[in-house]
Amino acid sequence: MSARLDYNAIDPQGTRALAGLSQHVGDSSLEASLIDLVNVRVSQLNGCAYCIRLHSEEAVERGESHRRLHLLRVWPEGPFTERERAALAWVDAITLVSQAPVSDEVYARARGQFSDADLVALTHAAIAMNAWNRLGIAFRKPDPALAG
């Protein structure tokens, strides 16, 4: 598949705005390792190969294990903390909101693990990654690392 168009070249201000949201999340009190898991998980749900590859590599560079990344697709059964599980349930629900509303159970689980500010930051993380995925998928962002 070839790229459709270079969204950044056409609207760099839009790309900068989205990058600003991602930076804001990175500057929050959320653990970088949790943001990495969120980025990979949301990208898995959306089927964005570019982002799965990119954010998996970034996570490994920051110390995440290949084992946990391999098991992220089945996170309820994987070696994740309760805080990570609550975050993953939350971002799954946000990403798949067209299939079902975010349940009170998922919300309560997240509230039990995150402060108000951290839950908002976690939500912003999911929103940002979903937006990046949609840009990459819609415009077929090429990934030289996957060329073969």
C-alpha positions as CSV (number, residue, x, y, z in Angstrom):
1,M,0.0,0.0,0.0
2,S,1.3,3.4,-0.8
3,A,0.7,6.6,1.2
4,R,-2.2,8.7,0.2
5,L,-0.9,12.1,1.3
6,D,1.4,13.7,3.8
7,Y,-1.0,15.2,6.4
8,N,1.9,16.9,8.2
9,A,3.0,18.7,5.0
10,I,-0.5,19.8,4.3
11,D,-1.4,20.9,7.8
12,P,1.6,21.1,10.1
13,Q,-0.4,23.2,12.6
14,G,-2.8,20.4,13.1
15,T,0.0,18.0,13.6
16,R,1.7,20.3,16.1
17,A,-1.6,20.7,18.0
18,L,-1.9,16.9,18.3
19,A,1.8,16.6,19.2
20,G,1.1,19.2,21.9
21,L,-1.5,17.0,23.4
22,S,0.9,14.0,23.4
23,Q,3.6,16.2,25.0
24,H,1.0,17.3,27.7
25,V,0.3,13.7,28.5
26,G,4.1,13.0,28.7
27,D,4.5,15.9,31.1
28,S,1.7,14.6,33.4
29,S,2.3,12.5,36.5
30,L,1.5,9.3,34.7
31,E,4.3,6.8,34.5
32,A,6.1,6.7,31.2
33,S,5.8,2.9,31.2
34,L,2.0,3.2,31.5
35,I,1.8,5.7,28.6
36,D,3.9,3.3,26.6
37,L,1.4,0.4,27.3
38,V,-1.5,2.7,26.4
39,N,0.0,3.7,23.2
40,V,0.7,0.2,22.1
41,R,-2.7,-1.1,23.3
42,V,-4.7,1.6,21.6
43,S,-2.7,1.0,18.4
44,Q,-3.4,-2.8,18.6
45,L,-7.1,-2.1,18.9
46,N,-7.1,0.2,15.9
47,G,-4.8,-1.9,13.8
48,C,-2.1,0.7,13.2
49,A,1.0,-1.2,12.3
50,Y,3.2,2.0,12.2
51,C,2.2,2.9,15.7
52,I,2.4,-0.6,17.1
53,R,6.0,-0.9,15.8
54,L,7.1,2.6,16.9
55,H,5.6,2.6,20.4
56,S,6.7,-1.0,21.1
57,E,10.3,-0.1,20.2
58,E,10.1,3.0,22.4
59,A,8.7,1.0,25.3
60,V,11.5,-1.6,25.0
61,E,14.1,1.3,24.9
62,R,12.6,2.6,28.2
63,G,12.8,-0.8,29.8
64,E,9.6,-2.6,29.0
65,S,9.9,-6.3,28.4
66,H,9.2,-8.1,25.1
67,R,7.2,-10.6,27.2
68,R,4.7,-8.1,28.5
69,L,4.4,-6.4,25.1
70,H,3.6,-9.8,23.5
71,L,0.9,-10.4,26.2
72,L,-0.6,-6.9,25.9
73,R,-3.2,-8.2,23.4
74,V,-4.5,-10.5,26.2
75,W,-3.8,-8.1,29.1
76,P,-6.5,-9.5,31.5
77,E,-4.4,-12.7,31.6
78,G,-1.0,-11.1,31.3
79,P,1.6,-10.0,34.0
80,F,0.2,-6.6,34.6
81,T,-0.4,-4.7,37.9
82,E,-3.9,-3.8,39.0
83,R,-3.2,-0.1,38.1
84,E,-2.1,-1.1,34.6
85,R,-5.2,-3.4,34.2
86,A,-7.5,-0.5,35.3
87,A,-5.8,1.8,32.8
88,L,-6.0,-0.8,30.0
89,A,-9.7,-1.4,30.7
90,W,-10.3,2.3,30.6
91,V,-8.5,2.9,27.3
92,D,-10.1,-0.2,25.7
93,A,-13.5,1.2,26.6
94,I,-12.7,4.7,25.3
95,T,-11.2,3.3,22.1
96,L,-14.2,1.0,21.5
97,V,-16.8,3.5,22.7
98,S,-18.8,3.1,19.4
99,Q,-19.4,-0.6,20.4
100,A,-20.6,0.1,23.9
101,P,-20.6,3.0,26.4
102,V,-17.9,3.2,29.1
103,S,-19.4,1.1,31.9
104,D,-19.7,2.2,35.5
105,E,-17.6,-0.8,36.4
106,V,-14.7,0.2,34.2
107,Y,-15.0,3.8,35.5
108,A,-15.1,2.6,39.1
109,R,-12.0,0.4,38.5
110,A,-10.1,3.4,37.0
111,R,-11.2,5.7,39.8
112,G,-9.9,3.2,42.3
113,Q,-6.4,3.5,40.8
114,F,-6.1,7.0,39.5
115,S,-6.4,10.5,41.0
116,D,-8.7,12.9,39.2
117,A,-5.8,14.5,37.3
118,D,-4.3,11.2,36.4
119,L,-7.6,9.8,35.1
120,V,-8.0,12.9,32.9
121,A,-4.4,12.5,31.7
122,L,-5.0,8.8,30.9
123,T,-8.1,9.8,28.9
124,H,-6.0,12.4,27.0
125,A,-3.4,9.7,26.3
126,A,-6.1,7.5,24.8
127,I,-7.6,10.4,22.8
128,A,-4.2,11.4,21.4
129,M,-3.2,7.8,20.4
130,N,-6.6,7.2,18.8
131,A,-6.1,10.5,16.8
132,W,-2.6,9.5,15.7
133,N,-3.8,6.1,14.7
134,R,-6.6,7.5,12.6
135,L,-4.2,9.8,10.8
136,G,-1.8,7.0,10.1
137,I,-4.5,4.6,9.0
138,A,-6.5,7.0,6.9
139,F,-3.6,8.4,5.0
140,R,-1.5,5.1,5.0
141,K,1.5,6.5,6.7
142,P,4.4,4.6,5.4
143,D,6.8,2.9,7.8
144,P,10.2,2.3,6.4
145,A,10.9,-0.1,9.2
146,L,8.2,-2.4,7.9
147,A,9.2,-2.3,4.3
148,G,10.5,-5.5,3.1
